[in-house]
Amino acid sequence: MEFTDLYINGTWVPGAEKARFDVVNPATEEVIASVASAEISDADAALDAAAAAMKDWAARTPRQRSEVLRKAWELMSARLEEFAQYITLENGKARADAMGEATYAAEFFRWFSEEAVRADGMLTHAPASGARIMVQHKPAGLAVLVTPWNYPAAMGTRKIAPALAAGCAVIIKPASETPLTMLALMPLLEEAGVPPGLVNVLPSKRTGALVDHMLHDPRVRVVSFTGSTGVGRKLLHAAADQVLKPAMELGGNAPLIVFDDADLDVAVEGAMLAKMRNLGEACTAANRIYVHEAVVEEFTRRFSAAMGALTVGNGTDPSVDVGPLVNADTRDKVAEFVADAVAKGAKIEIGGTQPEGPGYFYPPTVLSNVPEAADCVHDEIFGPVAAIQTFSDQDDVIRRANDTEYGLVAYVFSEDMKRALQVCERLDYGMVGLNRGLVSDPAAPFGGVKQSGLGREGGHEGMLEFMETQYISASW
């Protein structure tokens, strides 16, 4: 691997302590790279570099920032295969899934190149005082970005692009399982015209101490995190000390509701997307599948057939549909969910048997007759296991769908659009897929309610997370 050091101020450095950690291919369990592990002094160097670089970047015109982001999109779009290979090697996802992520990741650069020139303000005449009210949006300041392992390219670009569009400098802490993709992006950003110091990457095995240190630096004004709700709570506590602006995309427990009038072809296709995108290792993955009792038998038959048709193996093989889970702990947790559900009365329709190693594989699995007491109903499965439950009453299934601390995304399948939209409005979720199993889009405001997060990524709102509103009162 070519890019395995820290990236600070446009330079590759081995780190102050020269400590390193291994990155493992989850399909083979082989070490594929030794990566530099950042320490506190490295974070300070990155903060200094970012603060210096932001002065010039924030002063550039929106169009100048836009052109750099546009160039980044062009360059990444020409190298999708390269980035897909990095994603597959360190994350494990199959080639088609990795290509999908690379394409999605690149699109954030194009979208925010267009948004960079649209931080529109406002000029109004105050009715009572007669003063002019002038409102503008300014770069908020240095941003610390903490990204997860499940989307090593997209979760980075979804934060970098709006921050740069807003005029901010960033320091990225990628997940220790998957730092290589983000490191490989840095030469591309250099080529696109991103100045040294504006984007810094600090892989580290000391995530907690490193991020906490940066969040207590007075120059940092934004923290953007994607990951578990538990870690998000800790970061919010740390952010409170400096009253930082938080953008948090946290955990989920997504319900997928199939009504008796649903087009089952559409519902099965949507459920496959919602459940199996990234092997179920996504906070948007359908976690609880509620199917009306009138169609549950037919839906389960078709859905199980589709799950059983997927090919499991090393994602580097283009014929493979499903790669390994990211590590042994994730695989073992998925297996425990299945064992618990079966012990409590669930039936395995397909899958459910862990293959021999090497690799952290678990087969696509469908569970029917899943009881409410099963652990997988109340916690994120984060793997290729679909838990099917039945319902007969609309009010009851809405109550059950909302009965969780999470509120990221829900899915509804029905041909009765009036009813479907009424149900969507009653669901306590930041996003709803209506007859669709995919909601992620750079042009849309991605985010949840309750303990699934704060703020939005993507859409126009994504850039505003890195900006502060300033109001000027004037008379003339």
N, C-alpha and C positions, 0 to 999 in steps of 0.2 A: 504494500500500500504506500502511495506516494505522500499523502498528506496526513501525518499522524502527530504533529506537534501542536502546541497552542498557536492561535492566530491573534496577535496583538499588534496594533498600529501598522497593519499591512505587512507584518513580518512573521515568519515561522520561528518560534522559539521553543526550546525543550522544556522550559519551566524553571523557576528559581530553584526548586529542590531536585529537579530532574527525576521526579518520581513518575512511574508509568503504570498502566493497567492494561489487561488483555481484553480484546474484543473477540467474541466467540461466534462462529457460524452455527446457528441453532439447528441446521439440517444435518450437520456432521459432528458437532461438538468440538470442532478443531479451532484453535486460535488462528485468527486471520490477521491480527495486527496488534501491536503494542502502542498505546496512545499516551501522550503526556497528560499528567494529572495536575491540574492547576492548584496552587496554594494561595494564601492570602496576599502575598506580595505580588503575585501575578494578577490578581484581581485589582490591586491598586494601580498597577501599570496599565491595565486595560481601562480603568476609570479615567486616568490622566489622559490617555490617548483619545478616548471618546469625548471628553470635555473639550479638548483642544480642537478636534475635528468638527464638532457640532457648531462652533462659532461661524465657520465659513459656510457649512452646509445649510444652516438655518437662514443665512443671509442670501442664499441663492434664490432666484425666482422660482415660483412653482413649475414653470415650464422647464427650467433647467433640471430640476429634480425629476420631473416627469420623463424627460428624455433618457436619463440614466436607467430608470426603472424599465422603460420600454426596451432598451438595449438588453437588459438582463433577461427579459422575457424572450427576446429573439435568440439570444445565445443559449438559454436553457432549452428552448424548444428544439434547437438543433442537436441537443445532446441528451435527449430523453433516454435513449438506450443506455448511455453511460451511467446516468443517475439511477435508472431502474436496476442496474447490476449492483450498485452499491447498496440499494435498499434490500434487494434479495439476499445478498451476502450477509449483512449484519442483522436484518430483521427476520428473514426467512420467507417472506410472502412470495407467492408464485409470480411468475414473470408478467402475466396479464395484469394482476393486481398491482405489481410494482410500476408497470408502465402507466396504469391509471393514476397512481399517486404522483408520479413524476409530472404527468400532464397537468394534473390538478394543482400541484405546487407551482409550476411555471406560470399558470394563469393568474396567480395573485400579483405577480409583477406587472402583467398587462393591465389588470383591473385597477390597481392603485396608481399606475402611471396615468390613467385617465382621471382618477379621483384627486390626484395631487393638485390639479388646477381648479378644483371645485370646492375649496374650503370657503364657501360663500359666507359673507357677513351680512349685516343689515344696517340700514339707516332709516330711522323713523322720527316722527315729530311727537314728543311727549304731550298727550292731551291736556294734562293739568298744568305742568310747569312751563310748557312752551320750549323746553330745551330739546336739542337734537340728541337722539340716542344712537350712538355708533357702536356696533358690535362686530368684533373680529375674532378669529381663532388663531392662536399662536402655538408654536411647538412647546410641549409641556416640559421637556428636559430629557436627561439621560434615561434610558429605559433598560431594565434588566429583563431578559426573556428566558424563561425556563421551559424547555420543551420535553415531551415524552418520547418513549421508544416506539410507539405503535405507528407513527407517521413521521419518520426521521427527516423527510424533505418538506412535506406540506405544513407541518406544525411550525417549522422555522420560517418558511416564506410567508405564511399567513400572519406572522408578527413583524418580520423584517420589512416587508413591502409597505405596510401602512405607516410604520414608524419613520421610514425614510421619506415617504410621501409627505408626512407631517412636518419634517424638518428635524427629526430627532436622531441622535446617535444611539447605538445599542451594544449591549454585551450579552451574548447568548451562552447559556449553560445547557448543552444538549444532554440527553440521557446517556448514562454510562454504557448501556447495552448497545447504543446505536449512534456513536459520535461521528462516524466516518463520512456519512452523506453530507452533513452540514459542513464539515471541514473541506470536503471536495467542492462545495459551492463557492468558497472564497476566491479562488483564482478566477472564476467566472465573473464574480462581482467586480474584481479588480479590472478585468477586461471591459466590463460595462461602464467603467468610469467612477465607481464608488471610491472616494478618497481614502487614504490610509487612516486608520483610527475610527472611522465611522461605524464599522461593523467588526466586532471582536468576538472570538469563539474560545470558550474556556471549558473543555472537557475536564471532569474531575471526579474522583471517588469521594471527595469530601464535600458533597453537594450542600448539605445543611449549613456547615460553617461558612462555606464560600458565599453562598447566596445571602445568608444572614448578614455577613460583613458588608456586602454591597448595598443591601437595603438600608443600612444605617449610615451610608455615606450621604452627606447633605446634597450632593450634586445629582443624585438619583431621584427622579420624580415619578416614575412609572414602573410598576412591576406587572408583567404579563406572564401568566402561568397556565399551562394545560397539564392536567394530571388528576390524581385522586382528590376527593373531597377532604380526606384527612390531612394530606400535605397542604392543600389549599388553605385550610384553617390556620395551620402553623404560619404560613406566609402572610396571611392577613394580620395575625398577631404581630409579626415582625414589621409589617408595613405600617401598622398603627403608630409606631414610635416616631416615624418621620412624616406621618399623615400622607403617605404616598397614594397615588392614583392607581387602584388595582383593576386589572382585567383578568378574570378568573374563569376558565372553562374547565369544569370539574366533572365528577362522576355522573353516571346515569343509570336508570333502570327502566329502559324503554318498553312500553306496552305496544303490542301490535294487535289491532282489533279487526277481525274479519266478520262482517255481518252476513246474515243469511241471503241477502240479495247481491252479494259481491260477485263480480266476475272472477271465478276461481283461477282462471289462467293468469289474470292480472295479479290476483292476490298471492298466488304461489311464486310468481316471478318477483313480486315486490318483497315477499318474505325472504326469498333467497338472497336478494340484495341487502336487505336490512339485517339479516342474520349473518351472512357469510362474507360480506365485504371485509377484507383484512382478516379473514378467518374468525370473525367475531371479536377480534381484539380492538374494539372501538367503543367509545362511550355512547355512540349512536346506535350500537347494535341492538336489534330486537331481543329483549331479555325475557319478556313474558308474552306469549302468543295466546290471545283469547279468541276462540273460534265459536261461532254460534252452533248450538247443538244440532241444528238441522243440517249443517254442512260439514261438521267436524270430521266425520268418517271419510268423506270424499277428499276434503282438504288434506287430511293427514296422509292418505294414500298417495296423492299426487306429490305432496311436499317431500315425503320420505323417498319417493322414487327419484326426485330431483337431487336430494342430498346424497343418495346412494350412488348416483351416476358420477359424482365428483372423484377425480383421480388425486390420490395423496402421494406426495413425494418431495424430493428436493426441487425447490422453486427455480433452479437454474435450468431445469428441463422444461422446454416450452409446452410439452404435452400435459404437464402437471397443473391441476386446478387449485390444489390446497397444499400449502407448505406446512412447516412446523410452527408450533407456538414459540414464543421468543426465548423462554428459558424453562428449566425444570420446575421451578416453583409454580409458574403459570399453568403448565401442563398438569401438575399434581393437584392443583386447586380445582381444575376442570374435572378431573377424574373423581375427586371427592364430592363435587356437586352431583355427579351422576349416581354415585354409590348412595349418597344420602337420599336422593329422590326415589330411587328404586326401593330402598329400605322402607320408605314411607308410603309405597303403593304405586309409584309410577311404572309405566311399562316402556321398555326399550323397543322402539319400532325399527330402528336401524342403527348400526354403530355400537358405541359403548365399550369397545374392547381396545385397550391400549396396545399398539404394536411393539415389537421388540426394537431396541435401539440399534445403532446410535441415532441421535436426533430427538427433538422434543415434540414428537408427533402425537396427535390425537385425532381419531377419525370423525368426520361429520356424523352427528348423532341426533336422533329425534326421540324425545320422550313424550309419551301421551299420558293422559290421566294423572297429570302432575298435581299433587295436593297443595293446598295453600301453605301447609306447614313446611314444605321443602325449602331448604336454604337458598336454592337458586332463584326462588321467586322474590326473595328479599335482598339479594346481593347481586352485583354484576358477575355474570358468568365469565365474560372476557375470553370466550373460546367457542368452538364450533358445535355447541349444544343448544338445541331448540327445545324449549319447554312449553308444551301445549296444554292449555286449560280450556274448559268450555264455559259458555254462558247462555242464558235465554232471555234475560231482561236488560234493556238498554241502560236504564238508570243504575242497575247493579254493576254492569261492566265498567261504566264511567267511574263509579265509586271505587271499584277495585283498581282501576288504572291509576287513579289519583292517590291511592293509599300508599304513598312512599315519600320519603324526605327529598327525593330527587325530582327534577322537572326539566330535563334537557330536551328530549324529543319523544314523540309518540307517532304511531302510524294507524291510519284508518282506511279500511277498504269497504266501499259500499257504492252501489250504482244509484242510490237515492241521494242526489246532491244536496237537497234541502236538509235531510236528516244528517248527512255526513258533515255538513258545515256547522250545524247546530252542535253536533258531538265535538267537533274540533274546538269550538269556542268554549266548551265546558271542560276541556282537558287542561290541567294546570301544567302546561309545558311551554317552553320558549319557542319550540318548533313543532310542526306537525306535517307528516308526509301523507297527503290525501291521494289514495290510489297510486302511491309511489313509494318505493323502498329506499330512496336516496334523497336526502335533503341538502347535503353539503354543496355549496355553490359560492365562489368568490364574490358574486354580485349580491348575495343575500346576507342579512345580519345573523350570524351563527351564534347561538348562546342559549342559556337556560335560565330557569327561575328556581326558587327555593335553594336547596343546597347543591344545585348543579352549576352555580356560578354567578358572576357579576359581569356586566358589560357584554359587548358583542364584538365578534371578529368577522371581517368581510363586510360587504355593502359599504354604504357611505359612513355608517356608524363606526366601522373598523378603524378608519383614520382618525376620527374624533376622539377615540380612546387615548391617542397620543398627543392631544391638543388641549389647551385651556382656552376658555372663553374670556375675552377681555371686553369690558364695556367702557366707553368714553362718553362722558356727558359734556356737551358743548352748546354754546349759544352764539348765533351770528345773525 
